[in-house]
């Protein structure tokens, strides 16, 4: 009886769940930037004169070094946008939850576990930008996040945890948004079979579209 009562009462605070989610997202988004390092070359460090014989201009050397930071910067921007999109999606769900329960809490905690893997998949993608397997691992991370967010929504709806005053079609709108986004991510991965940069570029555009939310059909639907 006590065990059943504990399971019935535990995890009921949506506010506490939102609080730990905010913390994990904040830490994870901060960890992403740690993979960016200031490039240092001997030519720039020594500050050789531009006119010295045989010397490489500091500006040219620094520019050359910065090109090597490009993949890491691209992966960082992509993952920052991705985490921002998933954070907004999760907070939207939690804002419309009238209450929580133990099962919903564990579903969201599992979703946050997937979020905590983003720095690893991002670093892997940055290091092996031209390797399809690296993009596949990154996409699997996104797929897991999307499926878990969808599972959270479906459970909250079926368990009657959503607010009764929610807008008509709220659940279906969120479900469609998740499924469409995941389908388009898959298109990006398929495109990467031809060119990894093209696949990554498509995913970046999808995230920018989600962030900007242009009022242009059909782009305003996801």
C-alpha positions, 0 to 999 in steps of 0.5 A: 500500500505504501509503495503504491501511494508513493508511486501515485504521489511522486513526480507530481510537480511540473514546475520542478521538472521544468526547473531541472530541464532548464538547468540541464539544457543550460549546462549542455548548451554551455558545454558545446562551446568548450569544443571551440578553441582559439587557433594558435600558430607559430607565425601568429605567436611570433608576430613576424613582420610582414616584410621579413624574408620568408615569413608568413603574414600573421593575418594569412596564417591566422585566417588559415588556422581559422578555417580549421575551426570552421567545422567545430563552429558549424557543429556548435551553431547547429547543436545550439539551434537544435537544443534551443528547438527541443527546449522550446518544444519541451517547455511548450508541453510542460506549460500545458501540463496541468499536473505530472506523475511518476511516469511522465517525470521519468519520460522527461528525464530520459529525454534529458539523458538524450539531451546530455549526449548532444556535446558528444555527438556534436564533437564527433560531427565536428571532428569527422565532418566528412564521415557519414557515420559521424552524421548518422550518430548525430542524427540518431541523437536527434531521432531519440530526442524527437521520439522521446518528446513525442512519447512524453506528449502522447503519455500526458495526453492519454493520462489526462495530464494536459490542461483542459483549457488548451487550444483545440488541436494542440496535441495534434499540432505538436505531434505533427511538428515533431514527425515532420521535423524528424522526417526532414532530418532523415532527408538530410541524412539521405542527402549526406550519402551524396555529400555530408556538407549538403546534408548538414546544410539542410539540417542547419536550414531546418533549424533556422526555419524553426527558430525564425518561423517565417509566415510562409507556407509550408515553412510555417508548419514546422 
